[in-house]
Amino acid sequence: MIESVPPFVYVAIAAVAVAFLPRFAGHAVAALATATIGVQALLLSNGTYLETRFLGFDVVFLNVDDPARLVAVAVATLATAAVVYAHETEAPRVMTAFAMSYVAGTAGLVFAGDWLSMIFFWELMAVTSTLLVWHHGGAAVRAGYRYALYHGTGGSILLAAVVVHFVSEGSFRYAASGIADVAAPLAAIGIGINCGFIFLHSWLPDTYPRPHVAASVFLSVFTTKTAAYVMYRAFPDGGMWLAYLGGSMAVYGAFFALLQYDPRRLLSYHIQAQVGYILAGIGIGTEVAVAGGLAHLFNNILYKALLFMAVGVVVYRTGEQNIKKMGGLWKVMPLTFLAYLLGAASITAVPGTNGFVSKGMILDEAHHVHNVELGLAGTALYGDVLWWLLILGAIGTFMSFIKLGYYIFFHGESTLQPADATPGQTVAMLAVGGFCLLYGLAPGLLFELLPFSDTLVAELHPYSTGHLTEGVVLLVVGFAAFFGLKGPITRLAWLPDVDRVVFPAGFYLNRGLTWGVTELWAAVDRAVMAGAGASMRVGGDPGRYAYRTAERLPGVDVDELPAGDGAETVRLRASSSASVFLLTLALLVGLTVLVLL
């Protein structure tokens, strides 16, 4: 039975249940369903369990291997905690139902064994996550519209890649070599939009601060992390283009996060930065690097959601979206502060947390990459450019979370006196924080879930002297850099990101396109109706219009037209020919416009 029911089925049923059952019962069913995803993943051994026909093609709805199991366990852990958090944060039942539909799409994508079913669940995630954003109303509606445009575009490009792959390979099944080379550029762009590639990322900080705080917890992990997972499926052997792009994302995301004073916007930029580390590990392509990238994906699902939970409680209790208006909250919100501390320690790779383990694996492998050659005065200089990018991203990450924690919990004396997290919120946050510590203090539990675990365990020593020294140095440098550069950082807060250009340009481009298409269609409509009207008038009184038409026809002399019925026939034919010509021309123009659109 367990191998014949794919997880998306019972999670989708739970989505319906949470919408119609009483609040507590519905959320209990939802939490049970999400927890079952992880249980099923751990009980099933590697293999293909559910092959069927879908849209006329052979597909696999339940494929279990090490990467799928790893991501499924993380999704199950976080989704269960997020359901409890949503219940305790007074999230509407319909919102939780949308969130569960989103989780169902995520589960379907993770266990898909082919590109066709994968793209189906990819698009399902885009639709359900858009509904999750829109449900909150207000500013979330316009942000959700932009979100939908981005993900619709990315999904269309990825679908094109899947079609090209099928034409090239003759099958939708995943291959050990990844997606076909001819489809690789399309796949990279389509997946990259969801990953938050630089200049394709503006949907991320625009959307996630807008909806209900419980919705942000779901949104913060599933879209971007499943995109990184699909990137691994498409490029299992990696590529240094992907590694350097990931390193650049780590720096870019951390830099713009430093400039933010909206707490959820700051966390959103760090989604881009942390996905950068994941892509860097996948891109490097060695066994340790790939395992480190997937381990960081696993860990990021946990600590990123934990941070959104903690910040969400602060927003939920205070009603404030600007950290400058907070401060001193550690005294009145100690449990929330503890949860934030666990999440911040994990994302900044403090020794003893899960982030320290996975980030150390990626940095180690990046340190061994020497493939950038700089010519200088006839000599060749080799630099660890990728390693330095990741180090700068790590320093910026620590600075960001010093800033966030400082302004929310310590800065000045706050006039706000909010209540602390509810018991349910506390349980959800501290449970996820406990897993962050568990996988940090007992990394062997994490290593067992990773690909290549048989060969890696003997090679990995996360708490070696070198790793500990590097971790402490990064923390000291980050701490000193924040307080040393606090003034300049504040003065740079005005610095715009690409959304200042992309969003207005997109608005006016869409407006102009809509106007152009509408006016062109109106012109065609007017021409067709004029031609039809002329034909009706001629048919109603052919004699009246015969001479007028003949005057415009070359080679016809009106004065020489014979009288009688024969003359009326000639006149009618001349007029009808002109009307039919105009009507046909108008129809051809209309069909051409429709084809072009």
Stockholm file with secondary structure:
# STOCKHOLM 1.0

chainA/1-597         MIESVPPFVYVAIAAVAVAFLPRFAGHAVAALATATIGVQALLLSNGTYLETRFLGFDVVFLNVDDPARLVAVAVATLATAAVVYAHETEAPRVMTAFAMSYVAGTAGLVFAGDWLSMIFFWELMAVTSTLLVWHHGGAAVRAGYRYALYHGTGGSILLAAVVVHFVSEGSFRYAASGIADVAAPLAAIGIGINCGFIFLHSWLPDTYPRPHVAASVFLSVFTTKTAAYVMYRAFPDGGMWLAYLGGSMAVYGAFFALLQYDPRRLLSYHIQAQVGYILAGIGIGTEVAVAGGLAHLFNNILYKALLFMAVGVVVYRTGEQNIKKMGGLWKVMPLTFLAYLLGAASITAVPGTNGFVSKGMILDEAHHVHNVELGLAGTALYGDVLWWLLILGAIGTFMSFIKLGYYIFFHGESTLQPADATPGQTVAMLAVGGFCLLYGLAPGLLFELLPFSDTLVAELHPYSTGHLTEGVVLLVVGFAAFFGLKGPITRLAWLPDVDRVVFPAGFYLNRGLTWGVTELWAAVDRAVMAGAGASMRVGGDPGRYAYRTAERLPGVDVDELPAGDGAETVRLRASSSASVFLLTLALLVGLTVLVLL
#=GR chainA/1-597 SS CTTTSCHHHHHHHHHHHHHHSCHHHHHHHHHHHHHHHHHHHHHSCSEEEEEEEETTEEEEEEEECHHHHHHHHHHHHHHHHHHHHHHHTTCCHHHHHHHHHHHHHHHHHHHCCBHHHHHHHHHHHHHHHHHHHHTTCTHHHHHHHHHHHHHHHHHHHHHHHHHHHHHHHSCCBCCTTCSCGGGHHHHHHHHHHHHTCTTSCTHHHHHTTSSCHHHHHHHHHHHHHHHHHHHHHHCTTCCHHHHHHHHHHHHHHHHHHHTCCSHHHHHHHHHHHHHHHHHHHHHHCSHHHHHHHHHHHHHHHHHHHHHHHHHHHHHHHHCCCCGGGCCCTTTTCHHHHHHHHHHHHHHTTCTTSHHHHHHHHHHHHHHTCCCCEEEETTEEEECCHHHHHHHHHHHHHHHHHHHHHIIIIISSCCSCCCCCCCHHHHHHHHHHHHHHHHHHHCHHHHHTTSTTHHHHTTTCCTTSHHHHHHHHHHHHHHHHHHHHHHHHHHHTTTCCCTHHHHHHHHHHHHHHHHHHHHHHHHHHHHHHHHHHHHHHHHHHCHHHHHHHHHHTSTTCCGGGSCSSHHHHHHHHHHHHHHHHHHHHHHHHHHHHHHHHC
#=GC SS_cons         CTTTSCHHHHHHHHHHHHHHSCHHHHHHHHHHHHHHHHHHHHHSCSEEEEEEEETTEEEEEEEECHHHHHHHHHHHHHHHHHHHHHHHTTCCHHHHHHHHHHHHHHHHHHHCCBHHHHHHHHHHHHHHHHHHHHTTCTHHHHHHHHHHHHHHHHHHHHHHHHHHHHHHHSCCBCCTTCSCGGGHHHHHHHHHHHHTCTTSCTHHHHHTTSSCHHHHHHHHHHHHHHHHHHHHHHCTTCCHHHHHHHHHHHHHHHHHHHTCCSHHHHHHHHHHHHHHHHHHHHHHCSHHHHHHHHHHHHHHHHHHHHHHHHHHHHHHHHCCCCGGGCCCTTTTCHHHHHHHHHHHHHHTTCTTSHHHHHHHHHHHHHHTCCCCEEEETTEEEECCHHHHHHHHHHHHHHHHHHHHHIIIIISSCCSCCCCCCCHHHHHHHHHHHHHHHHHHHCHHHHHTTSTTHHHHTTTCCTTSHHHHHHHHHHHHHHHHHHHHHHHHHHHTTTCCCTHHHHHHHHHHHHHHHHHHHHHHHHHHHHHHHHHHHHHHHHHHCHHHHHHHHHHTSTTCCGGGSCSSHHHHHHHHHHHHHHHHHHHHHHHHHHHHHHHHC
//
